[in-house]
Amino acid sequence: MLTIEYYLSVVSPWSYLGHRRFCDIAREHSAEILYLPIDSSILFAKTGGLALKDRSPQRKRYRMQELRRYCNLASRVIIGAIEAGHDVTELVYQLMSAVWVREEDVSETSVVIGAIQRSGGCVDDLLAAADHKDVQNIIIENSEQAVSKGVFGVPSYVVGEEVFWGQDRLEFLDQFLSKVMA
């Protein structure tokens, strides 16, 4: 079975917009999805993005808002669920929907609980898994791995050495998978 590495951020509108289509493409090609939530600040700092101190005041303010929203809770829940052996496809979608459809703050535990419930997950189990000592290190490892694979933004879909950046490249991913699977 072919594996697609899916580097994502719950607070990326582009990750949200492409998520369902990406999952459909993976299913159509019987490909496994390896969900890899990352810390975008690590990725941007190492791949040519501007450091926060070098950005305009407007971008600095926005980034601080985004960091408060992100707060790693959503990614920790995703990684904890993966580590516990759960399929996180619907959980990821519900967390993204909380941000981009409901305009909720996924740094708030109540918002994450709602997303877990809507995804059909067990709240107590997933919150406990998110607090495992290794989860934060996995986010950092995912981010470093993304850099080593040539990823510089989210969402990115990686198959072997091929990187597809952005939900607007899903058609190319689909074509690539068709060739590889033929």
C-alpha positions as CSV (number, residue, x, y, z in Angstrom):
1,M,0.0,0.0,0.0
2,L,1.3,3.5,-0.9
3,T,1.6,6.0,1.9
4,I,1.0,9.7,1.6
5,E,2.6,11.9,4.2
6,Y,0.1,14.7,5.0
7,Y,1.7,17.7,6.7
8,L,-1.0,19.9,8.0
9,S,-2.1,22.6,10.4
10,V,-5.6,22.7,11.8
11,V,-5.5,26.5,11.6
12,S,-4.5,26.5,7.9
13,P,-7.5,27.5,5.7
14,W,-5.9,25.6,2.8
15,S,-5.6,22.4,4.9
16,Y,-9.3,22.7,5.7
17,L,-10.3,23.4,2.1
18,G,-8.4,20.5,0.7
19,H,-9.0,17.9,3.4
20,R,-12.1,16.1,2.1
21,R,-10.9,16.0,-1.5
22,F,-7.5,14.8,-0.3
23,C,-9.1,12.0,1.7
24,D,-11.2,11.0,-1.3
25,I,-8.1,10.9,-3.5
26,A,-6.3,8.7,-1.1
27,R,-9.3,6.4,-0.8
28,E,-9.7,6.2,-4.6
29,H,-6.1,5.0,-4.9
30,S,-6.1,2.8,-1.8
31,A,-3.3,4.9,-0.3
32,E,-2.7,5.1,3.4
33,I,-2.6,8.6,4.9
34,L,0.1,9.4,7.5
35,Y,-1.2,12.4,9.4
36,L,1.7,14.7,10.4
37,P,0.5,17.8,12.3
38,I,3.4,20.3,12.4
39,D,4.4,23.5,14.1
40,S,4.4,26.0,11.2
41,S,6.7,28.4,13.1
42,I,9.5,25.8,13.0
43,L,8.8,25.1,9.3
44,F,8.7,28.8,8.3
45,A,11.9,29.6,10.2
46,K,13.8,26.9,8.5
47,T,12.5,27.3,5.0
48,G,12.8,31.0,4.2
49,G,9.7,32.5,5.9
50,L,10.2,35.7,7.7
51,A,10.9,35.6,11.5
52,L,8.2,37.1,13.6
53,K,10.5,40.0,14.6
54,D,11.0,40.9,10.9
55,R,7.3,41.1,10.0
56,S,5.0,44.1,9.8
57,P,3.1,45.1,12.9
58,Q,-0.1,43.8,11.4
59,R,1.4,40.4,10.6
60,K,2.9,40.2,14.1
61,R,-0.5,40.9,15.7
62,Y,-2.2,38.3,13.5
63,R,0.5,35.7,14.2
64,M,0.1,36.1,17.9
65,Q,-3.7,35.6,17.5
66,E,-3.0,32.5,15.5
67,L,-0.6,31.1,18.1
68,R,-3.2,31.6,20.8
69,R,-5.7,29.8,18.6
70,Y,-3.4,27.0,17.8
71,C,-2.0,26.4,21.3
72,N,-1.0,22.9,20.1
73,L,-4.0,21.4,21.8
74,A,-5.7,20.4,18.5
75,S,-2.4,18.9,17.2
76,R,-1.7,17.1,20.4
77,V,-5.2,15.5,20.3
78,I,-4.6,14.4,16.7
79,I,-1.2,12.9,17.6
80,G,-2.4,11.3,20.8
81,A,-5.3,9.7,18.8
82,I,-2.8,8.4,16.2
83,E,-0.5,7.1,18.9
84,A,-3.5,5.3,20.5
85,G,-4.3,3.7,17.1
86,H,-7.4,5.7,16.1
87,D,-8.4,6.7,12.6
88,V,-8.2,10.5,12.8
89,T,-9.7,11.5,9.4
90,E,-13.0,12.8,10.8
91,L,-11.3,14.2,13.9
92,V,-9.0,16.3,11.8
93,Y,-11.9,17.5,9.7
94,Q,-14.0,18.4,12.8
95,L,-11.1,20.4,14.3
96,M,-10.6,22.3,11.1
97,S,-14.3,22.9,10.8
98,A,-14.3,24.3,14.3
99,V,-11.8,27.0,13.1
100,W,-13.0,27.6,9.6
101,V,-16.8,27.0,9.7
102,R,-17.7,27.8,13.3
103,E,-15.0,30.4,13.9
104,E,-14.1,28.8,17.2
105,D,-10.8,28.9,19.1
106,V,-9.2,25.4,19.1
107,S,-7.0,26.4,22.0
108,E,-10.1,26.2,24.2
109,T,-10.6,22.7,25.6
110,S,-14.4,23.0,25.2
111,V,-14.0,23.5,21.5
112,V,-11.7,20.5,21.1
113,I,-14.1,18.4,23.2
114,G,-17.0,19.4,20.8
115,A,-14.8,18.4,17.8
116,I,-14.0,15.1,19.4
117,Q,-17.6,14.4,20.1
118,R,-18.7,15.3,16.5
119,S,-16.0,12.9,15.2
120,G,-17.4,10.1,17.3
121,G,-14.3,9.9,19.5
122,C,-14.1,9.3,23.2
123,V,-13.3,12.6,24.9
124,D,-11.7,11.2,28.0
125,D,-9.4,8.8,26.0
126,L,-8.3,11.4,23.5
127,L,-7.7,14.2,26.0
128,A,-5.6,11.7,28.0
129,A,-3.7,10.6,24.9
130,A,-3.0,14.3,24.1
131,D,-1.3,14.7,27.4
132,H,1.2,11.9,26.9
133,K,4.7,13.1,27.5
134,D,5.9,12.2,23.9
135,V,3.2,14.1,22.0
136,Q,4.8,17.5,22.0
137,N,8.1,15.9,20.9
138,I,6.3,14.3,18.0
139,I,5.0,17.7,16.8
140,I,8.6,18.9,16.7
141,E,9.8,15.7,15.0
142,N,7.0,16.0,12.4
143,S,8.1,19.6,11.7
144,E,11.8,18.7,11.4
145,Q,10.8,15.8,9.1
146,A,8.8,18.2,7.0
147,V,11.8,20.4,6.5
148,S,14.0,17.4,5.6
149,K,11.4,16.3,3.0
150,G,11.4,19.7,1.3
151,V,8.1,20.9,2.7
152,F,7.8,24.7,3.2
153,G,4.0,25.2,3.8
154,V,0.8,23.5,4.6
155,P,-0.9,21.5,3.5
156,S,1.8,19.4,1.8
157,Y,1.3,15.9,0.6
158,V,4.5,13.8,0.1
159,V,4.8,10.5,-1.7
160,G,8.3,9.3,-1.7
161,E,10.4,12.2,-3.1
162,E,7.4,14.0,-4.7
163,V,6.1,17.0,-2.8
164,F,2.7,18.5,-3.6
165,W,2.1,21.9,-1.8
166,G,-1.3,23.3,-1.3
167,Q,-4.8,22.1,-1.8
168,D,-4.7,23.5,-5.3
169,R,-2.2,20.8,-6.2
170,L,-4.5,17.9,-5.4
171,E,-5.2,17.3,-9.1
172,F,-1.5,16.7,-9.7
173,L,-1.3,14.4,-6.7
174,D,-4.2,12.4,-8.1
175,Q,-2.5,12.2,-11.5
176,F,0.8,11.1,-9.9
177,L,-1.0,8.4,-7.9
178,S,-2.7,7.2,-11.0
179,K,0.7,6.8,-12.7
180,V,2.4,5.2,-9.7
181,M,-0.5,2.7,-9.1
182,A,-0.8,1.7,-12.8
